[in-house]
């Protein structure tokens, strides 16, 4: 099962909204076939695993054990049911990491295999298999995307200089990049692994970000921006037409080529409306890159699953300017699960203590 998970990870960034799945076929303690789901809409892990068996080993398929990290599908989607393939190849035993929460499967694949006389073992490294597909599970079990908060902060815990007071005619300070070039590349890798990336109005105005994966090979996520009153200028890079962009607002519902204006209701709470909209748009994961107001809205609502915090230990707003900055968000009760260092930057990964990834069985 460890090998199944290892194989499944190779599909990261290429199979969504499908889950990552790995499969291994074993005959007398010898692996005779391996496969993983490589591309959305193409063959599933079980198909690739059986197809990989060499000609001289094909006679052993009907005497082998199939290990698969997620319950085999039993319905016709973009590909035929994997259960039918397993039954047709007369594989006598299937070991499954965890059940598939997708309503078209969810136990039906297991039932179909058992009805065909196949021995089925479930729950092997179950939590690890769920963690592998935490985005997929969150989307189907909670009917909302998996939310990852991300920000960079200085050594003194600030995420940006304080904005000038109203009426202050002093020139704006040049934009300061807090994270270093190595961390920036990692952030672009993170972007390539998620379905969408979200920023607020002030961040879009102040930084004019592209929100692409230009520093890392891989697909750029759908760009999301909150602009309630539609005050962002069309000249921003977000609106260059290169990548699908969705603008959440309270003014209009309208769709153009690669640009969707999605209307929310002023009278309803923002985060629940946004989660409902993203679920309907079939966006399984969102990387929230700021700014402070937007990040706080997710934290205050308790609607987040993971937080990735980059701290530059060599930059301090107090030392640079003798002044304060905008304080970074505070995560109450968060559980640190990982830490890494790239030169001046320390990167901490936190999990929300109440999400399935930390506590669900």
C-alpha positions as CSV (number, residue, x, y, z in Angstrom):
1,X,0.0,0.0,0.0
2,X,2.9,2.3,0.6
3,X,4.0,1.7,-3.0
4,X,0.4,2.5,-4.1
5,X,0.6,5.9,-2.4
6,X,4.0,6.6,-3.8
7,X,2.8,5.9,-7.3
8,X,-0.4,7.8,-6.8
9,X,1.5,11.0,-5.9
10,X,2.9,11.1,-9.5
11,X,-0.5,12.2,-10.6
12,X,-0.4,15.4,-8.5
13,X,-1.5,18.4,-10.5
14,X,-2.6,16.3,-13.5
15,X,-5.7,14.3,-12.4
16,X,-7.9,16.8,-10.5
17,X,-10.9,16.9,-10.0
18,X,-10.3,13.1,-9.9
19,X,-8.4,11.6,-6.9
20,X,-4.8,10.5,-7.1
21,X,-4.7,6.6,-7.1
22,X,-2.0,4.0,-7.3
23,X,-2.3,0.3,-7.9
24,X,0.1,-2.7,-7.5
25,X,-0.4,-6.3,-8.6
26,X,1.4,-8.9,-6.6
27,X,2.0,-12.6,-7.4
28,X,3.7,-14.7,-4.7
29,X,5.3,-11.7,-3.1
30,X,6.6,-10.4,-6.5
31,X,5.2,-7.2,-8.1
32,X,4.2,-8.0,-11.7
33,X,2.3,-4.8,-12.4
34,X,2.2,-1.2,-11.3
35,X,0.1,1.8,-12.4
36,X,-1.3,5.2,-11.3
37,X,-3.9,7.6,-12.6
38,X,-1.8,9.8,-14.8
39,X,-4.1,12.3,-16.5
40,X,-7.7,13.4,-15.9
41,X,-10.1,11.7,-18.4
42,X,-7.6,9.0,-19.2
43,X,-7.1,5.4,-17.8
44,X,-7.3,4.8,-14.1
45,X,-4.6,3.3,-11.9
46,X,-6.1,-0.3,-12.1
47,X,-6.1,-0.1,-15.9
48,X,-2.6,1.1,-16.2
49,X,-1.5,-1.5,-13.6
50,X,-2.9,-4.5,-15.4
51,X,-1.7,-3.2,-18.8
52,X,1.8,-3.0,-17.4
53,X,2.1,-6.7,-16.8
54,X,4.7,-8.3,-19.1
55,X,3.6,-11.0,-21.5
56,X,5.4,-13.7,-19.6
57,X,3.5,-12.8,-16.4
58,X,0.0,-12.4,-17.8
59,X,-1.0,-16.0,-16.9
60,X,-0.3,-15.0,-13.2
61,X,-2.9,-12.2,-13.2
62,X,-5.7,-14.5,-12.2
63,X,-3.6,-15.8,-9.2
64,X,-2.5,-12.4,-7.9
65,X,-3.5,-9.8,-5.3
66,X,-4.4,-6.3,-6.5
67,X,-3.5,-3.5,-4.0
68,X,-5.2,-0.1,-4.7
69,X,-5.1,3.0,-2.6
70,X,-8.8,4.0,-3.3
71,X,-11.9,1.9,-3.9
72,X,-12.2,0.9,-7.6
73,X,-14.9,2.8,-9.5
74,X,-18.1,0.9,-10.4
75,X,-19.7,3.4,-12.8
76,X,-19.3,4.7,-16.3
77,X,-17.7,8.1,-16.3
78,X,-15.0,9.3,-18.7
79,X,-13.7,5.7,-18.6
80,X,-15.4,2.3,-18.0
81,X,-15.7,0.8,-14.5
82,X,-12.5,-0.5,-13.0
83,X,-14.5,-3.2,-11.1
84,X,-15.5,-4.8,-14.4
85,X,-11.8,-5.0,-15.5
86,X,-10.9,-6.6,-12.2
87,X,-13.7,-9.2,-12.5
88,X,-12.9,-9.8,-16.2
89,X,-9.3,-10.6,-15.3
90,X,-10.4,-13.0,-12.6
91,X,-8.2,-11.4,-9.9
92,X,-9.1,-13.3,-6.7
93,X,-8.3,-10.7,-4.0
94,X,-8.3,-6.9,-3.8
95,X,-6.8,-4.9,-1.0
96,X,-8.1,-1.4,-0.7
97,X,-6.7,1.6,1.2
98,X,-10.0,3.5,1.7
99,X,-13.5,3.9,0.4
100,X,-14.3,6.5,-2.3
101,X,-16.5,9.2,-0.9
102,X,-17.9,10.1,-4.3
103,X,-21.6,9.4,-4.3
104,X,-21.4,7.4,-7.6
105,X,-18.9,5.0,-5.9
106,X,-19.0,5.1,-2.1
107,X,-19.0,1.3,-1.3
108,X,-20.6,0.2,-4.6
109,X,-17.3,-0.8,-6.0
110,X,-16.6,-3.0,-3.0
111,X,-20.0,-4.5,-3.1
112,X,-19.7,-5.3,-6.8
113,X,-16.3,-7.1,-6.3
114,X,-17.7,-9.1,-3.4
115,X,-20.8,-10.1,-5.4
116,X,-18.4,-11.5,-8.0
117,X,-16.8,-13.7,-5.4
118,X,-13.6,-11.7,-5.0
119,X,-12.1,-11.4,-1.5
120,X,-11.9,-7.8,-0.5
121,X,-9.8,-6.3,2.3
122,X,-10.4,-2.6,3.2
123,X,-8.9,0.0,5.5
124,X,-5.2,-0.8,4.9
125,X,-3.2,2.4,5.7
126,X,-6.6,4.1,5.6
127,X,-5.6,7.4,7.1
128,X,-2.6,7.7,4.9
129,X,-4.7,7.1,1.8
130,X,-7.2,9.7,3.0
131,X,-4.4,12.2,3.6
132,X,-3.2,11.6,0.0
133,X,-6.5,12.8,-1.3
134,X,-7.5,15.3,1.4
135,X,-8.7,17.7,-1.2
136,X,-11.0,15.2,-2.9
137,X,-12.4,14.0,0.5
138,X,-13.0,17.5,1.8
139,X,-14.8,18.5,-1.4
140,X,-17.1,15.5,-1.4
141,X,-17.7,15.1,2.3
142,X,-18.0,18.8,3.3
143,X,-19.3,20.2,0.0
144,X,-16.7,22.8,-0.2
145,X,-13.1,23.1,-1.5
146,X,-10.0,22.3,0.6
147,X,-8.8,25.7,1.8
148,X,-5.0,26.5,2.1
149,X,-4.1,29.8,3.6
150,X,-0.7,31.2,2.6
151,X,1.2,34.3,3.6
152,X,4.8,35.6,4.1
153,X,5.7,37.5,7.2
154,X,8.8,39.4,8.5
155,X,10.8,38.3,11.5
156,X,8.7,40.7,13.6
157,X,5.4,39.2,12.4
158,X,4.3,41.7,9.8
159,X,2.9,40.9,6.3
160,X,3.1,44.4,4.8
161,X,3.9,48.1,5.6
162,X,1.1,50.0,7.2
163,X,-0.9,51.9,4.5
164,X,-0.4,55.7,4.6
165,X,-3.0,57.7,6.7
166,X,-5.8,59.4,4.8
167,X,-4.6,62.7,3.4
168,X,-0.9,61.7,3.6
169,X,0.7,62.9,0.4
170,X,4.0,61.1,1.1
171,X,5.1,58.8,-1.7
172,X,4.3,55.1,-1.3
173,X,7.2,52.9,-0.4
174,X,8.5,50.5,-3.0
175,X,7.0,47.0,-2.8
176,X,9.0,44.8,-0.5
177,X,9.2,41.1,-1.4
178,X,9.3,39.3,2.0
179,X,10.0,35.7,0.9
180,X,13.3,34.9,-1.0
181,X,13.6,33.6,-4.5
182,X,13.8,29.9,-3.4
183,X,10.6,30.2,-1.4
184,X,9.0,32.0,-4.3
185,X,9.6,29.0,-6.6
186,X,8.1,26.7,-3.9
187,X,5.0,28.9,-3.9
188,X,4.7,28.5,-7.6
189,X,5.0,24.8,-7.2
190,X,2.1,25.0,-4.6
191,X,0.1,26.9,-7.1
192,X,0.5,24.2,-9.8
193,X,-1.0,21.7,-7.3
194,X,-4.2,23.5,-6.6
195,X,-7.4,24.2,-8.7
196,X,-7.7,27.9,-7.9
197,X,-5.9,30.8,-6.2
198,X,-7.7,33.6,-4.4
199,X,-6.8,37.3,-3.6
200,X,-8.7,40.2,-2.3
201,X,-9.3,43.7,-3.8
202,X,-6.5,45.5,-2.0
203,X,-3.9,42.9,-2.9
204,X,-5.0,43.0,-6.5
205,X,-4.7,46.8,-6.5
206,X,-1.4,47.1,-4.5
207,X,0.6,44.2,-6.1
208,X,-1.0,43.7,-9.5
209,X,-0.2,40.0,-9.3
210,X,-0.2,37.5,-12.2
211,X,-1.0,34.5,-9.9
212,X,0.6,32.1,-12.4
213,X,3.1,29.2,-12.2
214,X,5.8,31.0,-14.3
215,X,8.6,29.9,-11.9
216,X,7.6,26.3,-12.0
217,X,6.4,23.8,-14.7
218,X,2.8,23.0,-14.4
219,X,-0.7,24.3,-14.9
220,X,-1.6,27.7,-13.6
221,X,-4.7,27.6,-11.3
222,X,-8.0,29.4,-12.0
223,X,-7.6,33.0,-10.7
224,X,-10.2,34.2,-8.1
225,X,-10.5,37.7,-6.9
226,X,-12.9,39.3,-4.5
227,X,-14.1,42.7,-5.8
228,X,-17.5,43.4,-4.2
229,X,-18.0,46.8,-5.8
230,X,-16.2,46.1,-9.1
231,X,-13.6,48.8,-8.6
232,X,-10.6,47.0,-10.0
233,X,-9.3,48.4,-13.3
234,X,-9.4,46.2,-16.4
235,X,-5.7,46.9,-16.9
236,X,-4.6,44.6,-14.1
237,X,-2.7,41.4,-15.0
238,X,-5.5,39.4,-13.5
239,X,-7.6,40.4,-16.5
240,X,-5.1,39.7,-19.3
241,X,-7.2,36.9,-20.6
242,X,-4.4,34.3,-20.4
243,X,-6.1,32.2,-17.6
244,X,-9.7,31.8,-16.5
245,X,-10.5,34.4,-13.9
246,X,-13.5,34.6,-11.6
247,X,-14.5,37.9,-10.0
248,X,-16.8,37.6,-6.9
249,X,-18.9,40.7,-6.5
250,X,-22.3,42.0,-5.5
251,X,-23.1,43.9,-8.8
252,X,-23.5,41.5,-11.7
253,X,-23.5,38.0,-13.0
254,X,-21.8,37.9,-16.4
255,X,-19.6,35.6,-18.4
256,X,-17.1,36.5,-21.1
257,X,-14.3,34.5,-22.6
258,X,-12.1,33.3,-19.7
259,X,-13.8,35.9,-17.4
260,X,-16.7,35.2,-15.1
261,X,-18.4,37.8,-12.8
262,X,-20.1,35.8,-10.1
263,X,-22.6,37.7,-8.1
264,X,-23.0,37.2,-4.3
265,X,-25.7,38.6,-2.1
266,X,-24.9,41.6,0.1
267,X,-27.3,40.4,2.8
268,X,-25.7,37.0,3.2
269,X,-22.5,36.0,5.0
270,X,-19.5,36.1,2.6
271,X,-17.5,32.9,3.4
272,X,-20.5,30.5,3.3
273,X,-21.7,32.1,0.0
274,X,-18.2,31.8,-1.4
275,X,-17.8,28.1,-0.4
276,X,-21.2,27.3,-2.0
277,X,-20.2,29.1,-5.2
278,X,-16.8,27.3,-5.4
279,X,-18.5,24.0,-4.8
280,X,-20.9,24.7,-7.6
281,X,-18.0,25.7,-9.9
282,X,-16.4,22.3,-9.1
283,X,-13.2,23.9,-7.7
284,X,-11.8,21.3,-5.2
285,X,-9.0,23.4,-3.8
286,X,-8.2,27.0,-3.2
287,X,-4.9,28.6,-2.2
288,X,-5.7,31.9,-0.5
289,X,-2.8,34.3,-0.9
290,X,-4.2,37.4,0.8
291,X,-4.4,40.1,1.8
292,X,-4.9,40.4,5.5
293,X,-8.6,41.1,5.5
294,X,-9.4,38.1,3.3
295,X,-7.2,35.8,5.3
296,X,-8.8,37.0,8.6
297,X,-12.3,36.3,7.1
298,X,-11.4,32.6,6.6
299,X,-9.8,32.3,10.0
300,X,-12.6,34.1,11.9
301,X,-15.2,31.8,10.1
302,X,-13.1,28.7,10.9
303,X,-13.2,27.8,7.3
304,X,-9.7,26.6,6.5
305,X,-7.8,23.3,6.4
306,X,-4.2,24.1,6.1
307,X,-1.9,27.2,6.5
308,X,1.5,27.7,5.0
309,X,3.5,30.5,6.6
310,X,6.8,31.8,5.2
311,X,8.9,33.8,7.8
312,X,11.9,35.8,6.6
313,X,14.1,35.8,9.6
314,X,16.3,38.6,8.2
315,X,13.7,41.3,7.5
316,X,12.0,43.4,10.1
317,X,9.8,46.4,9.3
318,X,10.8,48.0,12.6
319,X,14.5,47.8,11.7
320,X,14.0,48.8,8.1
321,X,11.9,51.9,8.7
322,X,11.7,52.3,12.4
323,X,7.9,51.8,12.0
324,X,5.3,49.1,12.3
325,X,3.7,47.0,9.7
326,X,0.5,45.2,9.2
327,X,0.4,42.3,11.7
328,X,0.2,38.7,10.3
329,X,-2.9,36.7,11.0
330,X,-3.0,34.6,14.2
331,X,-4.0,30.9,14.0
332,X,-5.7,29.8,17.2
333,X,-5.3,26.1,18.0
334,X,-3.4,25.3,14.8
335,X,-1.3,22.2,14.7
336,X,2.2,22.5,13.2
337,X,2.8,19.4,11.0
338,X,5.9,20.4,9.1
339,X,8.8,22.9,9.0
340,X,11.5,23.6,6.4
341,X,14.1,26.2,5.8
342,X,15.4,27.9,2.6
343,X,18.3,30.2,3.5
344,X,16.6,33.2,5.2
345,X,13.1,31.8,5.1
346,X,11.5,29.4,7.6
347,X,8.3,27.7,6.2
348,X,5.8,26.3,8.6
349,X,2.8,24.1,7.6
350,X,-0.2,24.1,10.0
351,X,-3.4,22.1,10.0
352,X,-6.7,23.2,11.4
353,X,-7.4,21.0,14.4
354,X,-11.0,20.6,13.5
355,X,-10.7,19.4,9.9
356,X,-10.8,15.8,8.8
357,X,-7.1,15.9,7.9
358,X,-6.1,16.2,11.5
359,X,-8.9,14.4,13.4
360,X,-11.3,12.6,11.1
361,X,-11.3,8.8,11.1
